């Protein structure tokens, strides 16, 4: 069942917001960032409403057709081509700009968006996460489009790995960041994709 669920990974209890909306991964990652920084347990419904009020059209959260009782899904939904280097909503959900705006609407939160980050920058950001998850990193993945969030990092053997919360199925998995075709690549037990946006979150 979608909603907040506690997961234990490497002796850490990590609260994950599993999405119910088909394209709600971005706002659910924002919700986890807020929860881990001391803002309770915001609901997906509340986050969707806040995004639609505070972000501009093209970036704010848009419901998937199948999540709207007044609309009917068709085979053409979601087939618009992606324009490279343009962060404007082509499918339902929200953009990285919209997620960043949602977080920066909280006066004590500072969210910094990086377009096309390097693998080194992604590794550095995830290695800089606090042990308690109070400085998480949201990553926008490419194939398929999805948002996940790095809670913190742990050492396994001689290597550092990252605790990644996935709103898609409400799990936490171990991930590594490598390079693929000159771009950062999230390599995880449940997910693997190029990263094309990164949002670093901190308490100001």
C-alpha positions in Angstrom: 0.0 0.0 0.0 1.4 3.4 -1.0 2.3 5.9 1.7 4.9 6.2 4.4 6.8 3.0 5.3 9.8 2.4 7.5 12.7 0.4 6.0 15.8 -0.8 7.8 19.0 -0.9 5.9 22.5 -1.2 7.4 21.0 -0.6 10.9 19.4 2.6 9.8 15.7 3.2 9.9 14.7 5.1 6.8 11.2 6.4 6.2 10.2 6.0 2.5 7.2 7.7 0.9 5.9 5.2 -1.7 4.0 6.9 -4.5 0.4 6.1 -5.4 0.2 8.4 -8.4 1.7 7.0 -11.6 4.1 10.0 -12.0 4.4 11.2 -8.4 8.0 10.1 -7.8 9.3 13.7 -7.9 7.0 15.1 -5.2 7.4 11.9 -3.1 11.2 12.4 -3.1 10.6 16.0 -2.0 8.4 14.7 0.7 11.2 12.3 1.9 13.7 15.2 1.9 11.3 17.2 4.0 10.6 14.4 6.4 14.3 13.6 6.9 15.0 17.3 7.6 12.4 17.5 10.4 9.2 18.4 8.6 7.0 15.5 9.7 5.4 13.1 7.2 3.8 15.2 4.4 1.2 13.2 2.3 1.4 12.8 -1.4 -1.9 14.7 -1.7 -0.5 17.7 0.2 2.7 17.7 -1.8 0.8 17.6 -5.0 -1.4 20.5 -3.9 1.6 22.6 -2.8 3.4 22.0 -6.1 0.4 23.0 -8.1 0.1 26.2 -6.1 3.8 27.3 -5.9 5.3 26.1 -9.2 4.7 27.5 -12.7 2.9 25.6 -15.4 5.3 23.3 -17.2 7.1 22.5 -14.0 4.4 22.1 -11.3 3.0 18.6 -10.6 0.5 17.4 -13.1 -1.6 14.3 -12.4 -1.3 11.3 -14.8 -4.5 10.7 -16.8 -5.3 7.5 -15.0 -5.0 9.2 -11.6 -7.8 11.7 -12.5 -11.3 10.4 -12.2 -12.6 13.0 -14.7 -10.2 11.9 -17.5 -9.8 8.9 -19.6 -6.4 7.5 -20.6 -5.6 7.0 -24.3 -2.7 5.2 -26.0 -1.2 8.6 -27.0 -0.6 9.9 -23.5 3.1 10.3 -22.7 4.4 9.9 -26.2 5.6 13.4 -26.8 9.3 13.5 -27.7 11.8 14.6 -25.0 13.7 17.8 -26.0 17.3 17.5 -24.9 18.6 20.0 -22.3 15.1 21.5 -21.8 13.6 20.9 -18.4 9.9 21.4 -19.3 7.2 18.9 -18.5 6.6 16.6 -21.5 4.8 13.9 -19.5 2.6 14.0 -16.3 4.5 14.4 -13.0 6.8 17.3 -12.2 10.2 18.5 -13.4 13.4 18.9 -11.4 12.8 22.6 -11.4 9.3 22.0 -9.9 10.8 19.7 -7.2 13.4 22.3 -6.4 10.8 25.1 -6.2 8.6 22.9 -3.9 11.5 22.4 -1.5 12.7 26.0 -1.6 9.2 27.1 -0.5 10.2 26.0 3.0 12.1 28.9 4.6 14.7 26.6 6.4 15.4 24.4 3.4 17.9 25.1 0.7 17.7 23.0 -2.5 20.3 23.4 -5.2 19.6 22.1 -8.7 22.4 21.0 -11.0 21.8 20.2 -14.7 23.9 17.5 -16.4 26.1 16.9 -13.3 29.3 14.9 -13.7 29.8 11.5 -12.2 32.4 13.1 -9.8 29.9 15.7 -8.7 27.2 13.1 -8.0 29.6 11.0 -6.0 30.8 13.9 -4.0 27.3 15.0 -3.2 26.2 11.6 -2.1 29.4 11.1 -0.1 28.6 14.4 1.6 25.2 13.2 2.9 24.7 13.2 6.6 24.5 9.9 8.4 20.9 10.7 9.6 19.7 11.8 6.1 19.4 15.5 6.8 21.3 16.5 3.7 19.9 14.2 1.0 20.4 14.2 -2.7 17.6 13.8 -5.2 18.5 12.4 -8.6 16.5 12.6 -11.8 17.0 9.5 -13.9 16.6 9.1 -17.6 15.6 5.6 -18.7 12.9 5.4 -17.7 12.2 8.9 -16.3 12.2 8.6 -12.6 13.3 10.3 -9.4 15.1 8.6 -6.5 16.8 10.1 -3.4 20.0 9.3 -1.6 19.5 9.2 2.1 23.1 8.6 3.2 26.2 6.5 2.5 27.8 3.4 4.1 31.0 1.6 3.7 30.8 -2.0 2.4 34.2 -3.7 2.4 36.6 -1.2 0.9 33.9 0.8 -1.0 31.4 3.5 -0.2 27.9 2.8 -1.4 24.7 4.9 -1.2 21.4 4.2 0.5 18.9 5.0 -2.2 15.1 5.4 -1.5 12.9 4.5 -4.4 9.4 6.0 -4.2 8.3 3.7 -7.0 8.1 0.6 -4.8 8.8 2.0 -1.4 12.2 0.3 -1.0 15.7 1.2 -0.1 18.6 -0.2 -2.1 22.3 0.0 -2.2 23.6 2.0 -5.2 26.9 3.1 -6.7 27.6 5.9 -9.1 29.8 5.1 -12.1 30.2 6.7 -15.5 28.5 5.7 -18.8 29.2 7.5 -22.0 30.6 10.4 -20.1 27.5 10.7 -17.9 26.9 9.7 -14.3 25.2 6.3 -14.0 23.3 5.1 -10.9 24.0 1.4 -10.6 21.8 -0.3 -8.1 20.4 -3.6 -7.2 16.9 -2.5 -8.2 17.5 0.3 -10.6 20.1 1.4 -13.2 20.0 4.6 -15.2 21.9 7.7 -16.3 21.5 10.7 -14.0 20.8 14.0 -15.7 19.6 16.2 -12.8 20.7 16.4 -9.2 19.1 18.3 -6.3 21.2 18.8 -3.2 19.1 19.5 -0.1 20.2 21.0 3.2 18.8 22.8 6.2 19.8 26.5 6.1 
